[in-house]
Amino acid sequence: METLFYFRTPSPVGALFLAASTKGLVRLEFEARVQNLNPKTTQLQESRKILAPYLDQLKEYFAGHRREFSIPLDLRGTDFQLQCWRALLHIPYGETRSYRDLARAIGHPNAFRAVGMSNNRNPIAIVVPCHRVIAADGSLCGYGGGLDIKRKLLDLEQASVRPCLPLGIGA
């Protein structure tokens, strides 16, 4: 039986549930949408101390001081899901991509619906930034935490990104 260490914490976008194995973060979910863990194969042990590095980086992110996470991840899913989730990690802070863009990035240009379903199953919100995926027309769509939270996360990142104008512009 595997032991996962967990901790629940408040955040600017609501309560979060974090769980980590000895390899890295396994879950970062919105408290209202925590996916069940198999009690026959997994036991949970609360530990703020073990989750402290993850909590510290989340706090820095919400304060606008962290653009990239450097915590270890223990992603678990099908090969296709892992491809999708790894592609999410390459979307730069403050930017968005469409489901079609992600499908192309993983070499399955017509699989944008399957990419959407993989995003829906992403067990590590925020750190694996599925909130940065939008509809092809630029509108917000689908997010496990709800569209209000998706908007808050995108707004947080946009507020932290300072425009870099070429020399001579505005001078």
Residue pairs with C-beta under 8 A, 6 or more apart in sequence:
1 40
1 41
1 42
1 43
2 21
2 41
2 42
2 43
3 42
3 43
3 44
3 45
4 19
4 20
4 21
4 26
4 27
4 37
4 42
4 43
4 44
4 45
5 19
5 20
5 21
5 44
5 45
5 46
5 47
5 50
5 51
6 17
6 18
6 19
6 20
6 27
6 44
6 45
6 46
6 47
6 51
7 17
7 18
7 46
7 47
7 48
7 51
7 55
8 15
8 16
8 17
8 18
8 31
9 15
9 16
9 18
9 55
9 58
10 16
11 58
11 62
12 62
12 152
12 156
13 30
13 62
13 145
13 149
13 152
13 153
14 30
14 31
14 32
14 145
14 149
15 30
15 31
15 32
16 28
16 29
16 30
16 31
16 58
16 125
17 27
17 28
17 29
17 30
17 31
17 34
18 25
18 27
18 28
18 51
18 54
18 55
19 25
19 26
19 27
19 37
19 44
20 26
20 50
20 51
20 54
20 74
21 74
23 72
23 74
24 71
24 72
24 73
24 74
25 54
25 71
25 72
25 73
25 74
25 124
25 127
26 74
26 76
26 123
26 124
27 34
27 35
27 37
27 123
27 124
28 54
28 58
28 123
28 124
28 125
28 126
28 127
29 35
29 123
29 125
29 144
30 125
30 144
30 145
30 146
30 149
32 145
33 144
33 145
35 123
37 44
48 55
53 71
54 71
57 66
57 69
57 70
57 71
58 126
60 66
61 67
61 69
61 126
62 156
64 156
64 159
64 160
67 93
67 94
67 157
67 160
68 93
69 127
71 127
73 124
73 127
73 128
75 82
75 85
75 86
75 123
75 124
75 128
76 123
77 85
77 118
77 121
77 123
80 114
80 118
81 118
81 121
83 106
84 102
84 106
84 115
84 118
84 119
85 118
85 122
85 124
85 128
87 102
87 105
87 106
88 102
88 119
88 122
88 128
88 129
88 130
88 132
88 133
89 128
89 129
90 105
91 97
91 129
91 132
91 133
93 129
93 157
93 160
93 161
94 157
94 158
94 160
94 161
95 132
96 132
96 133
96 134
96 154
97 105
97 132
97 133
97 134
98 112
98 133
98 134
98 135
98 136
99 112
99 113
99 115
99 116
99 119
99 133
99 135
99 136
100 109
100 112
100 136
102 112
102 115
102 119
102 133
103 109
103 110
103 111
103 112
103 114
103 115
106 115
108 114
108 115
116 133
116 142
119 130
119 133
119 142
120 142
120 144
122 128
122 130
122 144
125 131
125 144
125 145
126 153
130 143
130 144
131 143
131 145
131 149
131 150
131 153
131 154
132 154
132 157
134 140
134 141
135 141
140 147
140 150
140 151
140 154
141 147
143 149
143 150
